[in-house]
Amino acid sequence: MKKRKRAQSELYGTKEVAKILGTPEWRVKNFSEGAAYRLPPAYRVGSGRGSRRLYRWSDIFRLGIANRLVNFGFTPGTVGNAIQEIPESTLAPYRANLEAHEPLTRGQFKSSDTPLLVQSGGESPGAWQVSKASDIQSLLSRTLKHGGEDQRQVPEQIFVLNIANVCDAVSDRLYAYWTDQNRGEQ
């Protein structure tokens, strides 16, 4: 007799999130417990030793973005500031696809509408912001231009993370995790 396919849950424990993101479990715990990251789990069940942290899909997307920023060398405080700037509406298309059980969001955005996480500045980088690709064209042009206009107004450095690419990768990993779980139950 075949077992019924397991439904895709929206709540995942620390170990599951680590497996989905392909990152060590201790890093997921650091994101959740580190005050600078400001990435608490959606729910805590119990307290003290043996308590459980439970994460929703939007939490997993934020943790995936945080993980990418840490891999680029950003400090916990900087990562926390960046993550706080990402509105829920930016993650909504990915959540909708997960709820509809459609594995691909690729191509959902026109190139000009792709959500980007941007930080620009000189020696002490400025604040983070989420922008559409079309909105940062002038910033990129000024940054890349040498000479001419007043150079004090041109950022010396700029960091851009394509949120859509990170969320696509997290979605792919969630689907792979679901597929592995369903295969194990047959």
C-alpha positions as CSV (number, residue, x, y, z in Angstrom):
1,M,0.0,0.0,0.0
2,K,1.4,3.4,-1.0
3,K,1.5,6.1,1.7
4,R,-0.1,9.4,0.9
5,K,2.3,12.2,-0.1
6,R,3.3,14.5,2.7
7,A,1.9,18.0,2.5
8,Q,4.4,20.8,2.2
9,S,4.5,22.3,5.6
10,E,5.0,26.0,6.2
11,L,6.7,25.5,9.6
12,Y,10.2,24.0,9.8
13,G,12.6,23.4,12.7
14,T,16.2,24.6,12.9
15,K,17.7,21.3,11.5
16,E,15.3,21.3,8.6
17,V,16.0,25.0,7.7
18,A,19.8,24.3,7.9
19,K,19.3,21.4,5.4
20,I,17.1,23.4,3.1
21,L,19.6,26.3,3.0
22,G,22.6,24.0,2.9
23,T,24.2,25.8,5.8
24,P,25.4,24.6,9.2
25,E,22.7,24.3,11.9
26,W,24.8,26.6,14.2
27,R,24.5,29.4,11.7
28,V,20.7,29.2,11.7
29,K,20.8,29.3,15.5
30,N,23.2,32.3,15.4
31,F,20.8,34.1,13.1
32,S,17.9,33.4,15.5
33,E,19.7,34.1,18.7
34,G,22.1,36.9,17.7
35,A,20.6,40.2,18.7
36,A,22.4,42.0,15.9
37,Y,20.8,39.8,13.2
38,R,17.3,40.5,14.4
39,L,16.0,37.3,12.7
40,P,14.0,35.5,15.4
41,P,12.0,32.4,14.4
42,A,8.2,32.8,13.8
43,Y,7.5,30.6,16.8
44,R,9.3,29.3,19.9
45,V,7.8,26.2,21.4
46,G,8.9,25.7,25.0
47,S,11.8,27.4,26.7
48,G,15.3,26.4,27.7
49,R,17.0,23.3,26.7
50,G,14.8,21.2,24.3
51,S,12.8,24.2,23.1
52,R,12.1,24.4,19.4
53,R,12.3,27.2,16.9
54,L,9.9,27.1,14.1
55,Y,10.3,29.1,10.9
56,R,7.8,30.1,8.1
57,W,8.7,30.3,4.4
58,S,9.3,34.1,4.6
59,D,11.7,33.4,7.5
60,I,13.6,30.9,5.4
61,F,13.8,33.5,2.6
62,R,15.2,36.1,5.0
63,L,17.6,33.6,6.4
64,G,18.8,32.7,2.9
65,I,19.4,36.4,2.2
66,A,21.2,36.8,5.5
67,N,23.3,33.7,4.8
68,R,24.3,35.2,1.4
69,L,25.3,38.5,3.0
70,V,27.4,36.7,5.7
71,N,29.1,34.7,2.9
72,F,30.0,38.1,1.3
73,G,31.7,39.1,4.6
74,F,29.1,41.5,6.1
75,T,29.0,41.8,9.9
76,P,25.9,40.7,12.0
77,G,24.8,44.2,12.6
78,T,25.0,45.1,8.9
79,V,23.2,42.0,8.0
80,G,20.5,42.7,10.5
81,N,20.1,46.3,9.1
82,A,19.8,44.9,5.6
83,I,17.2,42.3,6.4
84,Q,15.0,44.8,8.3
85,E,14.7,46.8,5.0
86,I,13.1,44.0,3.1
87,P,9.3,44.4,3.2
88,E,7.1,41.4,3.3
89,S,5.7,42.5,-0.1
90,T,9.1,41.8,-1.7
91,L,8.9,38.1,-0.6
92,A,5.1,37.7,-1.4
93,P,5.5,36.4,-5.0
94,Y,7.7,33.6,-3.7
95,R,5.3,32.7,-0.9
96,A,2.4,32.7,-3.4
97,N,4.2,30.3,-5.7
98,L,5.0,28.0,-2.7
99,E,1.3,28.0,-1.7
100,A,0.3,27.2,-5.3
101,H,2.9,24.4,-5.3
102,E,4.5,25.8,-8.4
103,P,8.2,25.3,-8.3
104,L,9.4,28.1,-10.5
105,T,9.2,31.9,-10.0
106,R,12.0,32.5,-12.6
107,G,11.0,35.0,-15.2
108,Q,8.3,36.4,-13.0
109,F,9.9,39.9,-12.9
110,K,10.8,42.0,-15.9
111,S,14.5,42.9,-15.6
112,S,13.7,46.5,-14.7
113,D,11.4,45.3,-11.9
114,T,13.8,42.8,-10.3
115,P,14.1,43.5,-6.5
116,L,17.6,44.4,-5.4
117,L,19.1,45.0,-2.0
118,V,21.4,48.0,-2.3
119,Q,24.0,49.6,-0.1
120,S,26.1,52.5,-1.3
121,G,28.6,54.8,0.3
122,G,32.2,55.6,0.8
123,E,34.3,54.7,3.8
124,S,31.3,54.3,6.1
125,P,28.6,52.7,3.9
126,G,25.2,54.2,3.9
127,A,21.9,52.6,4.7
128,W,20.4,49.6,2.9
129,Q,17.4,49.9,0.6
130,V,15.3,47.7,-1.6
131,S,15.1,49.1,-5.1
132,K,13.9,47.9,-8.5
133,A,16.7,47.4,-11.0
134,S,15.5,50.4,-13.1
135,D,15.7,52.7,-10.0
136,I,19.4,52.2,-9.5
137,Q,20.6,52.7,-13.1
138,S,21.6,56.4,-12.4
139,L,23.4,55.4,-9.1
140,L,25.4,52.8,-11.0
141,S,26.1,55.2,-13.9
142,R,27.4,57.9,-11.4
143,T,29.5,55.3,-9.5
144,L,31.1,54.0,-12.7
145,K,31.8,57.4,-14.2
146,H,35.3,58.8,-13.7
147,G,35.8,62.6,-13.4
148,G,33.4,65.3,-14.6
149,E,30.7,66.1,-12.1
150,D,31.2,66.8,-8.4
151,Q,32.8,63.6,-7.2
152,R,31.8,64.2,-3.5
153,Q,28.2,63.2,-4.4
154,V,29.3,60.0,-6.2
155,P,29.4,56.8,-4.0
156,E,32.8,55.2,-4.0
157,Q,31.4,51.8,-3.5
158,I,28.1,50.1,-4.1
159,F,26.9,46.6,-3.2
160,V,23.9,45.1,-4.9
161,L,22.3,41.7,-4.1
162,N,19.7,40.4,-6.5
163,I,16.9,39.3,-4.0
164,A,15.1,37.5,-6.8
165,N,18.0,35.2,-7.5
166,V,18.4,34.4,-3.8
167,C,14.7,33.7,-3.4
168,D,14.7,31.5,-6.5
169,A,17.5,29.5,-5.1
170,V,15.7,29.1,-1.7
171,S,12.5,28.1,-3.5
172,D,14.4,25.5,-5.5
173,R,15.9,24.1,-2.3
174,L,12.5,23.9,-0.6
175,Y,11.1,22.0,-3.6
176,A,14.1,19.6,-3.5
177,Y,13.6,19.1,0.2
178,W,9.9,18.3,-0.3
179,T,10.7,15.9,-3.1
180,D,13.3,14.1,-0.9
181,Q,10.8,13.9,2.0
182,N,8.0,12.5,-0.3
183,R,10.4,9.9,-1.8
184,G,11.3,8.8,1.7
185,E,7.7,8.2,2.6
186,Q,6.8,6.0,-0.3
